[in-house]
Amino acid sequence: MPQHPYARSRTLIVAFEGWNDAGDAASGAVRRLRDLLDLDVIHEADPEVYIDYQFSRPQATIDEDGARRIVWPAITMFGPVDPLAIPRIADAADPTSPRVVGENADNLYLLLGTEPSRSWKTFAREVVETALAHDIEFVILLGALLADVPHSRPISVFGTSGSRDVRRAYGVERSTYEGPTGIVGVLADALEREGIATMSVWASVPHYVHNAPSPKATLALIDRLEEVLDVVVPRGELIGEAAEWESGIDALADDDDDMAGYIQGLERARDAVESPEASGDAIAEEFERYLRRGDGRADPGVAGDEPRRS
């Protein structure tokens, strides 16, 4: 794969919890990076301005001492630890713990938090200004959508970009979606207008297990990030969690003939598309059978400028 022009530039990876985050896949990937990188908080958006607490409720928790506390929704940007700063002993990373490795590991920034529910234009300007202040040149926006895909096959990951250089280097497409968009689409537009290249990377999560986190989709996004960023990300417990997720769904299907039959249909459709001898007409016919089910689900493209994919 050719090296894209931002391979050694400061790169911001973005994920929002909420509608753009089916199966917690996108936010899970960024949390994994946060846990494996040496980062400091460099910016916090004011939740009072951007978050509707009736929609994104604060959480009541009990700490280790039994005290009750409220955890408020937040949107936080993280950046590399200043190498000249004197770390506190309590904050020092364990040198034996797994870390992200690679020449670009020290150039990674993260934006993670609750999807803002209001003042999107103001929020986008704030992100752009913070990115420019830290000389960020490339932004990867992660997302995950519910789709008609089987859990038993590799998770589909696809990308789009408005940058010709990024499209050429990574073989992604220019988005052709038109219609209502989400914060991911708004943020990508604002960044591109300021000359910051972006790429949206999305994972397809089986819609019939939408209520549970999908570690398999998180792994698929991490796989793609490794290719783009030229780094190695330790998977840790995610591999075992993904296997348990898949086997758990298998067990549910074993006890439900309708569910099992539906999944088998999705598997046939997926295999037909990936078969090298499949004709275009055969592929179209197979997918129309399963995509025109009339179940009333909205097109996932509404969530962030991405068309329905399977």
Protein Blocks (a to p, Z undefined) as FASTA:
>chain_A
ZZdfklmgccdddddedjklghhlmmmmmmmmmmmpccddfbdcdfklmpcfklmccddd
ddfkopacdddddddddddddfkbccdfklpccfkbccdedjklmmcccddddddfbhkl
mmmmmmmmmmmmnopabdcddddddddddfkbccddddddfbfklmmmnopacdfbecdd
dfklmmmmmmmmnopacddddddddfklmmbccfklmmmmmmmmmmmnopacdfkjmlmm
mmmmmmmmmmmmmmomklmmmmmmmmmmmmmmmpmkbcfklmmmmmmmmmmnonopacfk
lnnopacdZZ
